[in-house]
Amino acid sequence: MKEIWKKKKIFVITIALMVGIIGTAATFAIITATAGTVTNTFQAAKVATEIEEEFEGGIRAGSTVKKNPSVKNTGISDVFVRARITVSPEQTEVMLLNGTWNGTAFSEKGKAVDGIATERTLYDPDSNGIGWYQGTDGWFYYNSPVAPGQNTDNLFDAVKIGNVTKNFDITVYQEAVFAGSYEAKDQVELPVLKGFFAEVTK
């Protein structure tokens, strides 16, 4: 009787061990099947922009020439853009125009840029709520992030020249910053735009 009980006991222990081993193996298989490595690739924001424009016409007193600078985003992230215009020599009289170029002359019904782009008024050529503010700091701010591969609206479309001196030049400088959580088509107020540029120029 003791021998039968002993055999039963050994059999039960053997079964328990087998179940334990099978259970362990199954658990191990589940763990190895689900515990693979996950690699998340994060790409750093890349800010790269350039000025694009067409230029037509001759530089002479009283002439109007086509010059329509816009800023293109050549990077991989949405960016905010600002631009500054300088005229050299400073005493040269110029008027920046917006309007329609007909191939030979520029319609002067377009208002001067500095008459419509202000701290409070948006120069919005397409009437879609997106365009340029003119800051009192001398910069024009584009009020919407520019997506990769896209351009801002033209800052202006032509230049009407008054008195011309030698070595006349009109230059557009531009700067861009990563737009953070803002996306293309968002419309952003001027103080927010200034804040973004202030952060990177500290």
Secondary structure, 3 states (H helix, E strand, C coil): CHHHHHHHHHHHHHHHHHHHHHHHHHHHHHHHHHCCCCCCCCCCCCCCEEEECCEECCCCCCCEEEECCEEEECCCCCEEEEEEEEEECCCCCEEEECCCECCCCECCCCCEHHHHCCCCCCECCCCCCCCEEECCCCCEEECCCECCCCECCCCCCEEEECCCCCCCEEEEEEEEEECCCCCCCCCCCHHHHHHHHHHHCC
